[in-house]
Amino acid sequence: AQSVSQHNHHVILSEAASLELGCNYSYGGTVNLFWYVQYPGQHLQLLLKYFSGDPLVKGIKGFEAEFIKSKFSFNLRKPSVQWSDTAEYFCAVNEGTGTASKLTFGTGTRLQVTL
Amino acid sequence: EAQVTQNPRYLITVTGKKLTVTCSQNMNHEYMSWYRQDPGLGLRQIYYSMNVEVTDKGDVPEGYKVSRKEKRNFPLILESPSPNQTSLYFCASTPDYYTDTQYFGPGTRLTVL
């Protein structure tokens, strides 16, 4: 079965620090990759997604992620975090095979940005 | 406004008392899902539906039922809730399951005593 690993469970950064959150998945075939964000008290919303083309994907609020197929990774980055980026971040993967499959989420990374 | 709505938002109940959490979307999406979110476990899919009358199990379907009689609605039914079903539940919909964004509802926080 597909699995998604987010090794950083809780990250604390100062404002303006750079961010990289790791995401690794287990499926060896074609995949579609997503990062979702959950701000405190709010529901999940899409940050960015990749399903084909340029492996460097840019999302909202200055976030980007790079798909490295050989490493089964889709790490999220931001050059300079803001206090408002405090949230929980979830990586998600589904198998892009065209048949019924399910979206598998990682366990999430809680990001705390201090002033 | 395009949205996914869930009701109730908060629910405290007792073991064994049947309950239904409703989910409705106004975007004409074919695909809908239910997830539960637990600390340290992230989101786990309970059930999903590819279309009306088409549903399938996700990762953690035990103790839950769903139905999809209309495209817009996808209720989650707990026939006999137990304390281990205390969780935060999210409904989601998407026009294209494989490549498109999932639109999440606001969540339902369920406590089973």
Interface residues (C-beta under 8 A of the other chain):
Chain A: Q6 H9 N32 F34 Y36 Q42 H43 L44 Q45 L46 K49 F51 F90 A92 N94 G96 T97 G98 A100 S101 K102 L103 T104 F105 G106 T107 G108
Chain B: S33 Y35 G40 L41 G42 L43 R44 Q45 Y48 M50 D56 G58 D59 F90 A92 Y97 Y98 T99 T101 Q102 F104 G105 P106 G107
